[in-house]
Amino acid sequence: MILRDFLDTLRASIQLESVMLLGPRQVGKSTLLEQLEPASHLIFDDFGLRERAQKDPALVLDGTKLPCLLDEAQYAPNLFPEVKLRIDNYRRARRRSEQLVKPPLFYITGSNRTLLDKNVGESLSGRSHLYYLLGLSVREIRRAFPSLGLKTILIRGGLPELYVREELKFQNYLNDYLITFVERDLAVSGGIEKLSAFNTVLRLLAARTAQFLNASEVSAAAGIDQKTVQSWIGILERNLIIQLLPTYSSNLSKRIIKMRKLFFCDTGLCARLQGHLDEEPLWNSPHAGALFETLVFSEIQKCIFNFLKPWHLFTWRTKEKNEIDFVLVREKDIVFIESKLGIHGARHFDLDVEAKKIFPPPHHKVVVTAGGISQKLSKDTLA
């Protein structure tokens, strides 16, 4: 399965000599970049290749054809200075000749941002486009599998393997994913030694998706000091397991609460950490509304990432506890988005006094429901 929306955007936007695509494991990074037809492909999950690249990166790259796909390149950090050198040599040669192949020369994937930040530094600054990938969107899943319902998507999430391989049991797949990638790969690279406590914090965070984050509360519940919990949250956020959505702030008002709202980037991982095994119990559980709002968040982020939109996403909360789930600031307008799992809960909503003061028109209001039927709730609110 190919993320066609992102692929079309990617083809149209490449101008520099390398492309770096970041995102969690198994979201489709390599599959996507293979559609750009690289001439060679080096996979650094291979320990032998990883060791050779560390010892003699020039020799490894000498044996490849360009453009080359460097897969999971964070495991071979010695490659990056060599890639930088080759890009710089290419630029000098290109200034002397117009016959050279157009960029990119390298496609690079990375699933561990912690290792990339630690090992790569600024090697490719100004030489690489940086993109993010979060997996399949609801639109892409439904386009390929029209019969799949929202309940299935909610509990499986957006990992492509769970849709293209019918033999996989999603519960086992997500269990393995959490153990191998989140609890081991990310934890070890982040220097986390208390894996049991880290796992506890993960589950406490999953129970709080779509809620304003109180790190001290999580710290107390896990029995871990707050600085440690905040450090672990930073690792998870850096690697796109979770994201903390800031509250929109403005100097025009002192009534705004400057808290951040926690969201998991994938509902399947979140639901599994919450302990859900089947669709119907999840759908009827107290978690369903928060997971649906998490799905809405994920869809907005995928739209921004996949279409390279210069949009900014916030949430909204005042000291009077007036809230709006999402405030999407676009180039020329603002969209206020409310998430309502129940179709009957979809109704027109008004902006509170502070929001009317801060946000000048034009703006739009949207209520996202599980029904999937577009209709007007009022002259300025669309469901």
PyMOL commands that set and color helices and strands:
alter all, ss='L'
color gray80, all
select helices_A, chain A and resi 4-13+29-34+47-55+57-62+73-75+79-96+113-119+138-144+150-156+161-164+170-189+195-206+215-222+226-238+267-273+279-283+288-306+343-345+353-358
alter helices_A, ss='H'
color red, helices_A
select strands_A, chain A and resi 18-22+40-43+68-71+106-110+128-132+211-212+242-246+260-264+312-317+323-329+334-340+363-369+376-378+381-382
alter strands_A, ss='S'
color yellow, strands_A
deselect
rebuild
show_as cartoon
